Amino acid sequence: MRRRGRLVAAVALTTALAVLLAAARPAGAAWCIARSGAPEKALQAALDYACGPAGGADCAPIQASGLCYLPNSLAAHASYAFNSVFQRSRAAPGACDFAGTAITTLTDPSYGSCTYPSSPSTAGQSRGSPGSSTSTSPPGFGTSPPADISDDSSVEAPAAASFPSLILSCFMYLLLQWR
């Protein structure tokens, strides 16, 4: 009976810790950016997808007149577009992959007057209703999804594990070993 009481206490404590850790992480504290070392061909395909109708990114800020156009680089433009899609998806699992060309970060990538959205409410407005021809995508950005490009198959995007999950896992392990 005593062992069951410990188990119930451990489960209650673990649940309380999980709730505490979840509440401590502010909403929108993660961003999605282009992965360093991603093949240019794959990055371009992913950017085309993100700025196309299927991706739904707000790409107006990375057009020539936009606040995030400079630096005018593929990685910078892809990072902004990837993050727009990621935030609009409410940071859903798998939303920051783009065929292995993207990775999440807890460091705000905003710079100067270019502010990266940090939540769905700041991720920009819809680019028009379905079937409309209105688009804010930079010229040349297409609609096809990024293909799984195997040019650089040795580079994989790391799995995104959150710090609270790691702490909770370690705590559970120690509790189970404690008996």
C-alpha positions in Angstrom: 0.0 0.0 0.0 2.9 2.3 0.8 4.4 1.8 -2.6 1.1 2.7 -4.3 1.0 5.9 -2.3 4.4 6.9 -3.5 3.4 6.2 -7.1 0.3 8.4 -6.8 2.4 11.1 -5.2 5.0 10.8 -8.0 2.4 11.0 -10.7 0.8 14.1 -9.0 4.2 15.8 -8.6 5.1 15.0 -12.2 1.8 16.4 -13.5 2.2 19.5 -11.5 5.8 20.0 -12.8 4.6 19.5 -16.4 1.9 22.1 -15.9 4.4 24.5 -14.3 7.0 24.0 -17.1 4.3 24.5 -19.8 3.1 27.7 -18.2 6.6 29.0 -17.8 7.3 28.9 -21.6 5.8 32.1 -23.1 3.6 31.5 -26.1 5.3 32.2 -29.4 8.8 31.8 -28.1 10.0 29.8 -31.0 10.8 30.8 -34.6 11.4 28.8 -37.7 14.5 29.7 -39.8 16.5 28.3 -42.7 18.9 25.6 -41.6 22.5 26.6 -42.0 24.2 24.4 -44.7 20.9 23.6 -46.4 21.4 22.9 -50.1 20.6 26.0 -52.2 18.4 24.0 -54.6 16.3 22.6 -51.7 16.1 26.0 -50.0 14.8 27.6 -53.2 12.2 24.9 -53.7 11.1 25.3 -50.0 10.9 29.1 -50.4 8.8 28.7 -53.6 6.4 26.4 -51.7 6.2 28.6 -48.6 5.4 31.7 -50.7 3.0 29.9 -53.0 -0.7 29.4 -52.4 -0.2 26.0 -50.7 2.4 27.4 -48.2 0.4 30.5 -47.4 3.3 32.6 -46.1 3.1 36.4 -45.9 5.9 37.2 -48.3 5.2 40.9 -48.8 8.0 41.9 -46.3 10.6 40.1 -48.4 9.7 41.8 -51.7 12.0 44.6 -52.9 10.0 47.3 -51.1 9.5 45.3 -47.9 11.1 45.9 -44.5 12.8 42.4 -44.6 14.1 42.5 -48.2 17.6 43.3 -47.0 19.8 41.3 -46.7 18.8 40.1 -50.2 19.8 36.5 -49.7 18.1 33.2 -50.2 18.6 32.2 -46.6 17.2 35.4 -45.2 14.1 35.4 -47.4 13.5 31.7 -46.7 13.8 32.2 -43.0 11.2 34.9 -43.0 8.8 32.9 -45.2 9.3 29.7 -43.2 8.6 31.5 -40.0 5.4 33.0 -41.4 4.1 29.5 -42.3 5.3 28.2 -38.9 3.5 30.9 -36.9 0.3 30.7 -38.9 0.3 26.9 -38.2 0.5 27.8 -34.5 3.9 26.2 -34.3 2.4 22.7 -35.0 4.8 19.8 -34.9 6.4 19.3 -38.3 5.5 22.8 -39.5 9.1 23.8 -39.4 10.7 21.2 -41.7 10.4 22.3 -45.3 12.0 19.1 -46.6 14.8 19.4 -44.1 15.8 22.9 -44.9 14.4 24.6 -41.7 15.0 24.4 -38.0 13.4 26.0 -35.0 15.2 28.5 -32.8 14.4 30.1 -29.4 16.5 33.2 -30.4 14.4 35.9 -32.1 15.8 36.4 -35.6 14.4 39.9 -36.0 16.8 42.6 -36.9 16.6 46.4 -37.5 13.1 47.2 -38.8 12.5 43.6 -39.8 10.3 41.9 -37.1 9.8 38.2 -37.4 6.3 37.2 -36.3 6.3 35.3 -32.9 2.6 34.2 -32.9 -0.2 33.6 -35.3 -1.7 37.0 -34.6 1.4 38.8 -35.8 2.1 36.5 -38.7 0.5 38.7 -41.3 -2.9 38.7 -43.0 -4.2 36.2 -45.4 -3.1 36.8 -49.0 -6.6 36.6 -50.4 -9.4 34.3 -50.7 -9.0 30.9 -52.3 -9.3 31.2 -56.1 -8.3 34.9 -56.1 -5.4 36.1 -58.2 -4.1 38.5 -55.5 -0.6 37.4 -54.4 2.1 39.1 -52.3 4.7 36.5 -53.2 8.0 37.8 -54.6 8.3 37.3 -58.4 9.5 33.9 -59.3 8.2 32.1 -56.2 6.1 29.2 -57.3 3.5 26.9 -56.0 5.0 23.4 -56.0 5.9 21.8 -52.7 9.5 21.2 -51.9 10.7 17.8 -53.1 12.7 15.5 -50.9 16.0 16.4 -52.5 18.8 14.0 -51.9 21.7 16.1 -53.1 23.0 16.3 -49.5 21.4 13.3 -47.9 24.1 13.2 -45.2 22.7 16.4 -43.6 19.5 15.9 -41.6 17.5 18.4 -39.6 17.8 17.6 -35.9 14.8 16.6 -34.0 13.3 19.5 -32.0 13.2 18.6 -28.3 12.1 21.1 -25.8 13.9 21.8 -22.6 10.9 21.3 -20.4 10.3 17.9 -22.0 13.9 16.9 -21.3 13.6 18.0 -17.7 10.4 16.2 -17.3 11.9 13.0 -18.8 14.9 13.2 -16.4 12.6 13.8 -13.5 10.4 10.8 -14.4 13.5 8.6 -14.8 14.8 9.5 -11.4 11.4 9.0 -9.8 11.1 5.5 -11.2 14.6 4.6 -10.1 14.0 5.9 -6.6 11.4 3.3 -5.4 
